[in-house]
Amino acid sequence: MGAASFAADHSAVQLAYLLAADAVLLLHALFVAFVIVGLLLILAGGVLGWRWVRKPVFRWLHLLAIAVVVAQAWAGLVCPLTSWEMALRERAGEAVYAGGFIAHWLEQLLYYRAPEWVFVMAYSLFGLLVLASWVLVRPRPWRKR
């Protein structure tokens, strides 16, 4: 195996890791969008009479999603999607960022720096809003089949 073949194989492996890291980043962004947009749709649906926002499966998944985020924040844990993305980027030979996904991208997009406790409080308050949505826009009960 020549040097050119080794370099091409090595580049292909790095590209695979980079594509995997981008896929995890996309999954992470979709998760964040589900949590944020989900709450907005629940509240709008309550006002506009959208029946689908009261579906128990959707509501329990939404509540579970924010509960995981809040629990991780209070435990001081970095999201596993963030860790996974950074590990893949490192394997691809790219630079990685420190801290959490949302904190990093807020800093990148908005140039906003804040201590970790600010994000813990923000996640917690958002979680309380999701809980409040269960009172404001009650989910339907599970149907027995």
matplotlib code that plots the C-alpha trace (Angstrom):
import matplotlib.pyplot as plt

x = [0.0, 1.5, 1.6, -1.1, -3.4, -2.9, -3.6, -6.8, -8.0, -7.2, -9.1, -12.1, -12.1, -11.8, -14.6, -16.8, -16.2, -16.9, -20.2, -21.2, -20.4, -22.6, -25.4, -25.2, -25.2, -28.3, -30.0, -29.1, -30.6, -33.8, -34.0, -33.6, -36.2, -38.6, -38.4, -38.6, -41.0, -43.0, -43.9, -44.8, -47.0, -48.7, -49.5, -50.6, -52.6, -54.4, -55.5, -56.3, -58.0, -55.6, -56.5, -53.2, -51.3, -53.3, -52.1, -50.6, -47.7, -46.6, -47.0, -45.2, -42.3, -42.1, -42.1, -39.5, -37.3, -37.2, -37.0, -33.8, -32.3, -33.1, -31.9, -28.6, -28.2, -28.7, -26.4, -23.7, -23.5, -22.8, -25.4, -24.4, -25.1, -22.6, -20.0, -20.7, -20.4, -17.2, -15.6, -16.5, -15.0, -11.9, -11.5, -11.9, -9.1, -11.2, -11.1, -13.8, -15.5, -15.9, -19.1, -22.6, -24.2, -26.7, -24.1, -21.6, -23.9, -25.5, -22.0, -21.2, -24.4, -25.1, -21.7, -23.3, -21.2, -22.8, -21.8, -23.1, -25.7, -27.5, -28.1, -29.2, -31.8, -32.9, -33.4, -35.2, -37.6, -38.3, -39.1, -41.5, -43.2, -43.6, -45.2, -47.5, -48.5, -50.0, -52.3, -53.0, -53.4, -54.4, -53.4, -56.1, -56.1, -54.7, -57.4, -58.0, -58.1]
y = [0.0, 3.3, 6.6, 8.1, 5.2, 5.5, 9.2, 8.7, 6.0, 8.2, 11.2, 8.9, 7.8, 11.5, 12.4, 9.6, 10.9, 14.4, 13.4, 11.5, 14.5, 16.7, 14.1, 14.2, 18.0, 17.9, 15.5, 17.8, 20.8, 18.9, 17.9, 21.5, 22.6, 19.9, 21.2, 24.9, 24.8, 22.1, 24.4, 27.2, 24.9, 23.6, 27.1, 28.3, 25.1, 25.7, 29.1, 28.1, 24.8, 22.4, 19.0, 17.3, 19.3, 17.5, 14.0, 12.2, 10.6, 14.0, 15.7, 12.9, 12.9, 16.7, 16.6, 13.8, 15.8, 18.9, 16.8, 15.1, 18.5, 20.0, 16.9, 17.0, 20.7, 20.3, 17.3, 19.3, 16.8, 17.7, 16.4, 13.0, 14.3, 17.1, 14.6, 12.3, 15.1, 16.4, 12.9, 12.4, 15.8, 15.0, 11.6, 13.6, 15.8, 18.9, 21.3, 20.7, 23.2, 23.2, 23.2, 22.5, 22.5, 25.4, 27.5, 27.0, 27.9, 30.8, 32.1, 31.5, 32.9, 35.7, 36.3, 35.7, 34.5, 33.5, 31.4, 27.8, 28.6, 31.0, 28.1, 25.8, 28.5, 29.0, 25.3, 25.0, 28.0, 26.5, 23.2, 25.0, 26.6, 23.1, 21.9, 25.0, 24.0, 20.8, 23.0, 25.6, 23.1, 19.8, 16.7, 14.2, 11.1, 7.9, 5.9, 2.3, 0.0]
z = [0.0, -1.1, 0.6, -1.7, -1.1, 2.7, 2.5, 0.5, 2.9, 5.8, 4.3, 3.6, 7.3, 8.4, 6.0, 7.4, 11.0, 9.9, 8.2, 11.3, 13.5, 11.2, 11.4, 15.3, 15.1, 12.9, 15.3, 18.2, 16.4, 15.7, 19.4, 20.5, 17.8, 19.1, 22.6, 21.8, 18.8, 20.5, 23.4, 21.1, 19.1, 22.2, 23.4, 20.0, 19.5, 22.8, 21.7, 18.1, 19.0, 17.4, 18.6, 17.8, 20.4, 23.1, 21.9, 24.9, 23.0, 21.7, 25.1, 27.1, 24.6, 24.8, 28.6, 28.7, 26.4, 28.5, 31.7, 30.4, 29.6, 33.0, 34.9, 32.9, 33.6, 37.4, 37.5, 35.7, 32.9, 29.3, 26.8, 25.4, 21.9, 22.5, 23.7, 20.8, 18.2, 19.8, 19.9, 16.2, 15.3, 17.2, 15.4, 12.1, 13.1, 13.7, 16.6, 19.3, 21.5, 25.3, 27.3, 26.2, 22.7, 23.3, 25.3, 22.5, 19.6, 21.5, 22.0, 18.3, 16.9, 19.4, 20.9, 24.3, 27.2, 30.5, 33.4, 33.4, 36.1, 33.7, 31.4, 34.3, 35.3, 31.7, 31.1, 34.5, 33.7, 30.3, 32.0, 34.3, 31.2, 29.7, 33.0, 32.9, 29.4, 30.9, 32.9, 30.2, 27.4, 29.0, 27.0, 26.2, 28.4, 27.0, 25.2, 26.0, 23.0]

ax = plt.figure().add_subplot(projection="3d")
ax.plot(x, y, z, "-o")
ax.set_aspect("equal")
plt.show()
